Amino acid sequence: MNPTMMVLALATGAAPAVEERRPPLDRPASTMTGSEIKAYNVGLAPTHPDFIKCRKIEEIGSLVKKARVCHTNDEWKKLWVQGNQDSRDTLDHFTSKASSCSPMGPC
């Protein structure tokens, strides 16, 4: 935020933005090269929601092949929340099925 905007924000009583967000990526982060990701991350703290992090995930059926998956911290958080919700939904679904079974009848 430039000094003029900060003075204007303080004069109007609005709080200045603590962290400025970057515009959304025009393509998936996993398709970016390492140098493009480094250039994008310049000036961002590793905990910033727009900071891109990559992980290597082993591909099933291969002993050596790994896939590089990259997302912003905000996207990783959403994926984590969705994965946890899916797990809870699955557990609830099968728990309710097991409790409705009778010992002598079909489930």
DSSP file (Angstrom, degrees, kcal/mol; ACC not computed):
  #  RESIDUE AA STRUCTURE BP1 BP2  ACC     N-H-->O    O-->H-N    N-H-->O    O-->H-N    TCO  KAPPA ALPHA  PHI   PSI    X-CA   Y-CA   Z-CA
    1    1 A M              0   0    0      0, 0.0    19,-0.0     0, 0.0     0, 0.0   0.000 360.0 360.0 360.0 129.2    0.0    0.0    0.0
    2    2 A N     >  -     0   0    0      1,-0.1     4,-2.1     4,-0.0     3,-0.2  -0.349 360.0-105.7 -77.8 162.9    1.5    3.3   -1.0
    3    3 A P  H  > S+     0   0    0      0, 0.0     4,-2.5     0, 0.0     5,-0.2   0.843 118.3  54.8 -59.2 -36.3    1.8    6.2    1.6
    4    4 A T  H  > S+     0   0    0      1,-0.2     4,-2.4     2,-0.2     5,-0.2   0.928 110.0  45.9 -63.4 -44.5   -1.0    8.2    0.0
    5    5 A M  H  > S+     0   0    0     -3,-0.2     4,-2.6     2,-0.2    -1,-0.2   0.877 111.8  52.4 -65.2 -37.1   -3.4    5.3    0.3
    6    6 A M  H  X S+     0   0    0     -4,-2.1     4,-2.5     2,-0.2    -2,-0.2   0.921 110.5  46.9 -66.2 -43.7   -2.3    4.6    3.9
    7    7 A V  H  X S+     0   0    0     -4,-2.5     4,-2.6     2,-0.2    -2,-0.2   0.922 113.8  48.8 -62.8 -43.6   -3.0    8.2    4.9
    8    8 A L  H  X S+     0   0    0     -4,-2.4     4,-2.0     1,-0.2     6,-0.3   0.907 111.6  49.4 -61.9 -42.2   -6.3    8.1    3.2
    9    9 A A  H  X>S+     0   0    0     -4,-2.6     5,-1.5     1,-0.2     4,-0.6   0.905 113.4  45.9 -64.8 -41.7   -7.2    4.8    4.9
   10   10 A L  H  <5S+     0   0    0     -4,-2.5     3,-0.4     1,-0.2    -2,-0.2   0.874 111.5  52.6 -68.8 -36.8   -6.2    6.2    8.3
   11   11 A A  H  <5S+     0   0    0     -4,-2.6    -2,-0.2     1,-0.2    -1,-0.2   0.856 112.0  45.1 -67.5 -34.7   -8.1    9.5    7.7
   12   12 A T  H  <5S-     0   0    0     -4,-2.0    -1,-0.2    -5,-0.2    -2,-0.2   0.544 115.7-114.5 -86.5  -6.6  -11.3    7.6    6.8
   13   13 A G  T  <5S+     0   0    0     -4,-0.6     2,-0.3    -3,-0.4    -3,-0.2   0.464  70.1 138.1  89.2   0.5  -10.9    5.3    9.8
   14   14 A A      < -     0   0    0     -5,-1.5    -1,-0.3    -6,-0.3    -2,-0.1  -0.606  56.1-120.3 -80.7 140.1  -10.4    2.2    7.6
   15   15 A A        -     0   0    0     -2,-0.3     3,-0.1    -3,-0.1    -1,-0.1  -0.610  29.7-113.6 -78.6 136.2   -7.7   -0.2    8.7
   16   16 A P        -     0   0    0      0, 0.0     2,-0.2     0, 0.0    -1,-0.1  -0.379  39.5 -94.3 -67.8 149.5   -4.9   -0.8    6.2
   17   17 A A        -     0   0    0      1,-0.2     3,-0.2    -2,-0.1     0, 0.0  -0.455  29.0-154.2 -65.7 128.6   -4.7   -4.2    4.7
   18   18 A V  S    S+     0   0    0      1,-0.3     2,-0.4    -2,-0.2    -1,-0.2   0.924  82.5  18.5 -71.3 -45.0   -2.2   -6.3    6.7
   19   19 A E  S    S-     0   0    0     -3,-0.1     2,-0.3    29,-0.0    -1,-0.3  -0.990  78.1-139.1-131.3 127.8   -1.4   -8.6    3.8
   20   20 A E        -     0   0    0     -2,-0.4     2,-0.3    -3,-0.2     0, 0.0  -0.657  19.7-133.5 -86.2 139.2   -2.1   -7.8    0.3
   21   21 A R        -     0   0    0     -2,-0.3    -1,-0.0    28,-0.1    27,-0.0  -0.639  12.7-130.9 -91.6 148.0   -3.4  -10.6   -1.9
   22   22 A R        -     0   0    0     -2,-0.3     3,-0.1     1,-0.1    -1,-0.0  -0.623  35.4 -92.0 -91.2 155.4   -2.1  -11.4   -5.3
   23   23 A P        -     0   0    0      0, 0.0    -1,-0.1     0, 0.0     3,-0.1  -0.309  56.6 -86.7 -63.1 153.7   -4.4  -11.9   -8.3
   24   24 A P        -     0   0    0      0, 0.0     2,-0.1     0, 0.0    26,-0.0  -0.227  51.0 -96.8 -61.1 150.9   -5.4  -15.5   -8.9
   25   25 A L        -     0   0    0      1,-0.1     4,-0.1    -3,-0.1    -3,-0.0  -0.374  20.0-140.2 -67.4 146.3   -3.1  -17.6  -11.0
   26   26 A D  S    S+     0   0    0     -3,-0.1    -1,-0.1     2,-0.1     3,-0.0   0.541  86.3  19.4 -85.2  -6.6   -4.0  -17.9  -14.7
   27   27 A R  S    S-     0   0    0      0, 0.0     5,-0.1     0, 0.0    -1,-0.1  -0.964 102.9 -70.9-152.5 164.4   -3.1  -21.6  -14.7
   28   28 A P    >   -     0   0    0      0, 0.0     3,-1.5     0, 0.0     4,-0.3  -0.311  38.9-129.7 -61.5 141.7   -2.6  -24.4  -12.2
   29   29 A A  G >  S+     0   0    0     41,-0.3     3,-1.4     1,-0.3    42,-0.2   0.795 104.6  67.1 -63.2 -28.6    0.5  -23.9  -10.0
   30   30 A S  G 3  S+     0   0    0     40,-0.6    -1,-0.3     1,-0.3    38,-0.1   0.720  96.4  55.3 -66.3 -20.1    1.6  -27.5  -10.8
   31   31 A T  G <  S+     0   0    0     -3,-1.5    -1,-0.3    39,-0.1    -2,-0.2   0.521  89.6  97.6 -89.6  -5.1    2.2  -26.6  -14.4
   32   32 A M  S <  S-     0   0    0     -3,-1.4     2,-0.1    -4,-0.3    -3,-0.0  -0.522  76.9-118.0 -81.4 150.0    4.6  -23.7  -13.5
   33   33 A T     >  -     0   0    0     -2,-0.2     4,-2.2     1,-0.1     5,-0.2  -0.374  28.9-105.6 -78.8 165.8    8.3  -24.3  -13.5
   34   34 A G  H  > S+     0   0    0      1,-0.2     4,-2.3     2,-0.2     5,-0.2   0.880 121.7  51.1 -59.6 -39.3   10.4  -24.0  -10.4
   35   35 A S  H  > S+     0   0    0      2,-0.2     4,-2.2     1,-0.2    -1,-0.2   0.862 108.5  51.6 -69.5 -34.4   11.8  -20.6  -11.5
   36   36 A E  H  > S+     0   0    0      2,-0.2     4,-2.1     1,-0.2    -2,-0.2   0.897 110.8  48.5 -66.3 -39.3    8.3  -19.3  -12.2
   37   37 A I  H  X S+     0   0    0     -4,-2.2     4,-2.3     2,-0.2    15,-0.2   0.914 111.2  49.9 -66.8 -42.6    7.2  -20.3   -8.7
   38   38 A K  H  X S+     0   0    0     -4,-2.3     4,-0.7     1,-0.2    -2,-0.2   0.912 111.4  48.9 -61.8 -41.5   10.2  -18.7   -7.1
   39   39 A A  H >< S+     0   0    0     -4,-2.2     3,-0.6     1,-0.2    -1,-0.2   0.884 112.1  48.9 -65.2 -38.1    9.6  -15.5   -9.0
   40   40 A Y  H 3< S+     0   0    0     -4,-2.1    -1,-0.2     1,-0.2    -2,-0.2   0.879 110.3  51.3 -66.9 -38.5    5.9  -15.5   -7.9
   41   41 A N  H >< S+     0   0    0     -4,-2.3     3,-2.3    -5,-0.1    -1,-0.2   0.544  78.6 123.7 -79.5  -7.0    6.8  -16.1   -4.3
   42   42 A V  T << S+     0   0    0     -4,-0.7     3,-0.1    -3,-0.6    -3,-0.0  -0.338  82.2  11.8 -58.9 128.0    9.3  -13.2   -4.1
   43   43 A G  T 3  S+     0   0    0      1,-0.3     2,-0.4    -2,-0.1    -1,-0.3   0.398 102.7 114.4  86.5  -2.8    8.3  -10.9   -1.3
   44   44 A L    <   -     0   0    0     -3,-2.3    -1,-0.3     6,-0.1    -3,-0.0  -0.824  66.2-125.0-102.0 139.7    5.8  -13.3    0.2
   45   45 A A    >   -     0   0    0     -2,-0.4     3,-2.2     1,-0.1     6,-0.2  -0.524  28.0-114.7 -73.0 148.5    6.2  -14.9    3.7
   46   46 A P  T 3  S+     0   0    0      0, 0.0    -1,-0.1     0, 0.0    27,-0.0   0.690 118.1  52.4 -59.4 -16.6    6.0  -18.7    3.6
   47   47 A T  T 3  S+     0   0    0      3,-0.0    -2,-0.0    26,-0.0    -3,-0.0   0.452  81.3 117.8 -97.4  -1.4    2.8  -18.4    5.7
   48   48 A H  S X  S-     0   0    0     -3,-2.2     3,-1.6     1,-0.1    25,-0.4  -0.397  73.3-124.4 -65.6 141.1    1.1  -16.0    3.3
   49   49 A P  T 3  S+     0   0    0      0, 0.0    25,-2.4     0, 0.0    26,-0.3   0.761 110.1  49.5 -60.2 -25.3   -2.1  -17.5    1.7
   50   50 A D  T 3  S+     0   0    0     22,-0.2     2,-0.2    23,-0.2    -2,-0.1   0.479  80.9 117.1 -93.5  -2.4   -0.8  -16.8   -1.8
   51   51 A F    <   -     0   0    0     -3,-1.6    22,-1.6    -6,-0.2     2,-0.5  -0.481  63.9-132.4 -67.5 129.8    2.6  -18.5   -1.3
   52   52 A I  E     -A   72   0A   0    -15,-0.2     2,-0.4    20,-0.2    20,-0.3  -0.734  24.7-174.8 -90.3 128.7    3.0  -21.5   -3.5
   53   53 A K  E     -A   71   0A   0     18,-2.8    18,-2.2    -2,-0.5     2,-0.4  -0.960   8.3-154.0-120.9 141.0    4.3  -24.7   -2.0
   54   54 A C  E     -A   70   0A   0     -2,-0.4     2,-0.3    16,-0.2    16,-0.2  -0.880   8.5-171.8-114.3 147.0    5.1  -27.9   -3.9
   55   55 A R  E     -A   69   0A   0     14,-2.6    14,-3.1    -2,-0.4     2,-0.5  -0.974  20.9-131.3-132.4 148.2    5.0  -31.5   -2.6
   56   56 A K  E     -A   68   0A   0     -2,-0.3     2,-0.5    12,-0.2    12,-0.2  -0.897  24.0-166.5-101.0 127.2    6.2  -34.7   -4.3
   57   57 A I  E     -A   67   0A   0     10,-3.0    10,-3.1    -2,-0.5     2,-0.1  -0.953  22.0-119.8-118.0 128.7    3.6  -37.5   -4.1
   58   58 A E  E     -A   66   0A   0     -2,-0.5     2,-0.4     8,-0.2     8,-0.2  -0.419  26.7-127.4 -66.3 136.5    4.5  -41.1   -4.9
   59   59 A E    >   -     0   0    0      6,-2.1     3,-1.6    -2,-0.1     6,-0.1  -0.720  26.7-111.9 -87.1 134.1    2.6  -42.5   -7.7
   60   60 A I  T 3  S+     0   0    0     -2,-0.4     3,-0.1     1,-0.2    -1,-0.1  -0.411 100.7  25.9 -66.3 134.8    0.9  -45.8   -7.0
   61   61 A G  T 3  S+     0   0    0      1,-0.2     2,-0.4    -2,-0.1    -1,-0.2   0.388 105.1  90.9  94.0  -2.5    2.3  -48.7   -8.9
   62   62 A S    <   -     0   0    0     -3,-1.6    -1,-0.2     3,-0.2    -3,-0.1  -0.977  57.3-158.6-127.6 140.4    5.8  -47.2   -9.3
   63   63 A L  S    S+     0   0    0     -2,-0.4    -1,-0.1    -3,-0.1    -3,-0.0   0.721  95.1  18.8 -85.0 -21.9    8.8  -47.5   -7.0
   64   64 A V  S    S+     0   0    0     -5,-0.0     2,-0.2    -6,-0.0    -1,-0.1   0.664  94.5 101.6-122.4 -24.2   10.5  -44.4   -8.3
   65   65 A K        +     0   0    0     -6,-0.1    -6,-2.1    -7,-0.0     2,-0.4  -0.472  44.4 179.7 -75.7 132.7    8.0  -42.1  -10.1
   66   66 A K  E     -A   58   0A   0     -8,-0.2     2,-0.4    -2,-0.2    -8,-0.2  -0.972  20.3-138.0-130.8 146.1    6.7  -39.1   -8.2
   67   67 A A  E     -A   57   0A   0    -10,-3.1   -10,-3.0    -2,-0.4     2,-0.6  -0.864  15.1-135.6-103.5 136.9    4.3  -36.4   -9.1
   68   68 A R  E     -A   56   0A   0     -2,-0.4     2,-0.5   -12,-0.2   -12,-0.2  -0.829  23.2-172.2 -91.8 122.2    5.0  -32.8   -8.2
   69   69 A V  E     -A   55   0A   0    -14,-3.1   -14,-2.6    -2,-0.6     2,-0.4  -0.972   2.6-174.3-119.0 124.2    1.8  -31.1   -6.9
   70   70 A C  E     +A   54   0A   0     -2,-0.5   -40,-0.6   -16,-0.2     2,-0.3  -0.955  12.2 153.2-123.3 137.3    1.8  -27.4   -6.3
   71   71 A H  E     -A   53   0A   0    -18,-2.2   -18,-2.8    -2,-0.4     2,-0.1  -0.961  44.6 -98.0-149.2 162.7   -0.8  -25.2   -4.7
   72   72 A T  E  >  -A   52   0A   0     -2,-0.3     4,-2.7   -20,-0.3   -20,-0.2  -0.435  42.6-106.5 -75.3 161.9   -1.0  -21.9   -2.8
   73   73 A N  H  > S+     0   0    0    -22,-1.6     4,-2.2   -25,-0.4   -23,-0.2   0.883 123.2  54.3 -56.5 -38.1   -1.3  -22.2    1.0
   74   74 A D  H  > S+     0   0    0    -25,-2.4     4,-2.0     2,-0.2    -1,-0.2   0.906 109.7  45.9 -63.3 -42.2   -4.9  -21.2    0.7
   75   75 A E  H  > S+     0   0    0    -26,-0.3     4,-2.6     2,-0.2    -2,-0.2   0.901 110.6  52.8 -68.1 -40.9   -5.6  -24.0   -1.7
   76   76 A W  H  X S+     0   0    0     -4,-2.7     4,-2.3     1,-0.2    -2,-0.2   0.908 109.4  50.6 -60.0 -40.4   -3.7  -26.5    0.4
   77   77 A K  H  X S+     0   0    0     -4,-2.2     4,-2.5    -5,-0.2    -1,-0.2   0.922 110.6  48.1 -63.1 -44.4   -5.9  -25.5    3.4
   78   78 A K  H  X S+     0   0    0     -4,-2.0     4,-2.5     1,-0.2    -2,-0.2   0.900 111.9  49.8 -63.9 -40.3   -9.1  -25.9    1.4
   79   79 A L  H  X S+     0   0    0     -4,-2.6     4,-2.4     2,-0.2    -1,-0.2   0.895 110.9  50.0 -64.3 -39.8   -8.0  -29.4    0.2
   80   80 A W  H  X S+     0   0    0     -4,-2.3     4,-2.2     2,-0.2    -2,-0.2   0.928 112.0  47.2 -63.7 -46.0   -7.1  -30.4    3.7
   81   81 A V  H  X S+     0   0    0     -4,-2.5     4,-2.3     1,-0.2    -2,-0.2   0.920 113.2  48.7 -62.4 -44.1  -10.5  -29.3    5.0
   82   82 A Q  H  X S+     0   0    0     -4,-2.5     4,-2.5     2,-0.2    -2,-0.2   0.895 110.3  51.2 -64.6 -40.4  -12.3  -31.1    2.1
   83   83 A G  H  X S+     0   0    0     -4,-2.4     4,-2.0     2,-0.2    -1,-0.2   0.901 111.1  48.0 -62.5 -41.8  -10.4  -34.3    2.7
   84   84 A N  H  X S+     0   0    0     -4,-2.2     4,-2.3     2,-0.2    -2,-0.2   0.900 111.7  49.9 -65.4 -40.3  -11.3  -34.2    6.4
   85   85 A Q  H  X S+     0   0    0     -4,-2.3     4,-2.7     1,-0.2    -2,-0.2   0.911 109.4  51.3 -65.4 -41.2  -14.9  -33.6    5.6
   86   86 A D  H  X S+     0   0    0     -4,-2.5     4,-2.4     1,-0.2    -1,-0.2   0.903 110.0  50.3 -60.9 -41.1  -15.0  -36.5    3.1
   87   87 A S  H  X S+     0   0    0     -4,-2.0     4,-2.5     2,-0.2    -2,-0.2   0.921 111.4  47.5 -63.5 -44.0  -13.5  -38.8    5.8
   88   88 A R  H  X S+     0   0    0     -4,-2.3     4,-2.8     1,-0.2     5,-0.2   0.918 111.7  50.6 -63.1 -42.6  -16.1  -37.7    8.3
   89   89 A D  H  X S+     0   0    0     -4,-2.7     4,-2.3     2,-0.2    -2,-0.2   0.912 111.6  47.7 -62.1 -42.4  -18.9  -38.2    5.8
   90   90 A T  H  X S+     0   0    0     -4,-2.4     4,-2.3     2,-0.2     5,-0.3   0.928 112.9  48.2 -64.4 -45.6  -17.6  -41.7    4.9
   91   91 A L  H  X S+     0   0    0     -4,-2.5     4,-2.3     1,-0.2    -2,-0.2   0.920 112.8  48.4 -61.8 -44.1  -17.3  -42.7    8.6
   92   92 A D  H  X S+     0   0    0     -4,-2.8     4,-2.1     2,-0.2    -1,-0.2   0.897 110.3  52.8 -62.7 -40.3  -20.8  -41.4    9.4
   93   93 A H  H  X S+     0   0    0     -4,-2.3     4,-1.4    -5,-0.2    -2,-0.2   0.939 115.3  38.5 -61.9 -48.4  -22.2  -43.2    6.4
   94   94 A F  H  X S+     0   0    0     -4,-2.3     4,-2.0     2,-0.2    -1,-0.2   0.792 113.0  56.5 -77.6 -26.9  -20.8  -46.6    7.4
   95   95 A T  H  X S+     0   0    0     -4,-2.3     4,-1.8    -5,-0.3    -1,-0.2   0.912 108.0  48.0 -67.7 -41.2  -21.4  -46.1   11.1
   96   96 A S  H  X S+     0   0    0     -4,-2.1     4,-0.9    -5,-0.2    -2,-0.2   0.855 111.2  51.4 -68.5 -33.2  -25.1  -45.5   10.5
   97   97 A K  H  < S+     0   0    0     -4,-1.4     4,-0.4    -5,-0.2     3,-0.4   0.909 109.9  49.2 -67.3 -42.0  -25.3  -48.6    8.2
   98   98 A A  H >< S+     0   0    0     -4,-2.0     3,-0.9     1,-0.2    -2,-0.2   0.863 108.6  52.4 -67.9 -35.3  -23.6  -50.8   10.9
   99   99 A S  H 3< S+     0   0    0     -4,-1.8    -1,-0.2     1,-0.2    -2,-0.2   0.739 104.8  56.3 -74.9 -20.5  -25.9  -49.6   13.6
  100  100 A S  T 3< S+     0   0    0     -4,-0.9     2,-0.3    -3,-0.4    -1,-0.2   0.504  85.6 101.9 -88.4  -3.0  -29.1  -50.5   11.6
  101  101 A C    <   -     0   0    0     -3,-0.9     6,-0.1    -4,-0.4    -3,-0.0  -0.606  63.0-146.4 -81.0 138.0  -28.1  -54.1   11.1
  102  102 A S        -     0   0    0      4,-0.5     3,-0.4    -2,-0.3    -2,-0.1  -0.774  20.0-121.5 -99.5 151.6  -29.8  -56.7   13.2
  103  103 A P  S    S+     0   0    0      0, 0.0    -1,-0.1     0, 0.0     4,-0.1   0.803 111.4  34.3 -61.7 -28.6  -27.9  -59.8   14.4
  104  104 A M  S    S+     0   0    0      2,-0.1    -3,-0.0    -3,-0.0     0, 0.0   0.532 113.9  62.4-105.1  -7.1  -30.3  -62.1   12.7
  105  105 A G  S    S-     0   0    0     -3,-0.4    -3,-0.1     1,-0.1     2,-0.1  -0.617  88.1 -84.5-116.9 174.9  -31.3  -60.2    9.7
  106  106 A P              0   0    0      0, 0.0    -4,-0.5     0, 0.0    -1,-0.1  -0.347 360.0 360.0 -74.3 158.8  -29.8  -58.7    6.6
  107  107 A C              0   0    0     -6,-0.1    -7,-0.1    -4,-0.1    -6,-0.0   0.409 360.0 360.0 -93.7 360.0  -28.0  -55.4    6.6
